[in-house]
């Protein structure tokens, strides 16, 4: 019985930057407001999920 390996997604740096910008825009906030609210635990659950994704993208980009 073989185990399935996790899916690997290949994206360019430019695609990650675009995805990041689109996620921020979906919140209706600018990045500074989003970051401030995340740091003070003042985000709705859907915005918190977006913030977590943005942090993951930042990790992949090597930013921060």
N, C-alpha and C positions, 0 to 999 in steps of 0.2 A: 504494500500500500504506500503510495507516494504522497508526500505532503505538497500542497500547493504553495508556491512562493508568493509573497506579496507583490502586487503590481507596482512597477516603477514607472513614474511619469517623467518624461524628459521635457523640460521647458527652457527657454532662453532667459537670460537676465532681463531682456526687454519685455518678454511676456509676463514675467513676475512683477516687474514695475508697473505694467499696465493693469494687471489683475489687482495689485495693491491699490492703485488709484481708483479703480472701479468700486472696490469694496468700501473705501472711505466715502466715496460719493453716495453709495447706497444708504449710508447712515443719515445723510442729510446734514452732517456736521463737517467742520474742517478738521484736519488732523490734530491740531492743538487741543481743540475742545474734546475730541474723542479720547485722546490720551489723558487729558485731565480728568475726565469722568471715569475712565477705566482705573486710574490710580486711586480715585476716591470711592470706588465701588458704586458708581451712580449710573450704570448702564442697564438698559433693558436686556433681557436674556438674548434676544436676537442680535443686539449690538455687541454684546459680550462675545458671542460666537464669532462675529466678524473681527473683533479686536484680537481674539486668540489666533485667528487665521493670519491677520496682519503681522502679529509677532512672529509666527512661523515663517512667513515670507521674509521678514527682516533677518531672521536667523540664516535662512538660505542665502540671502544676498550679502551676508556678512556685515550688515548695518546694525550698529549698536550691540 
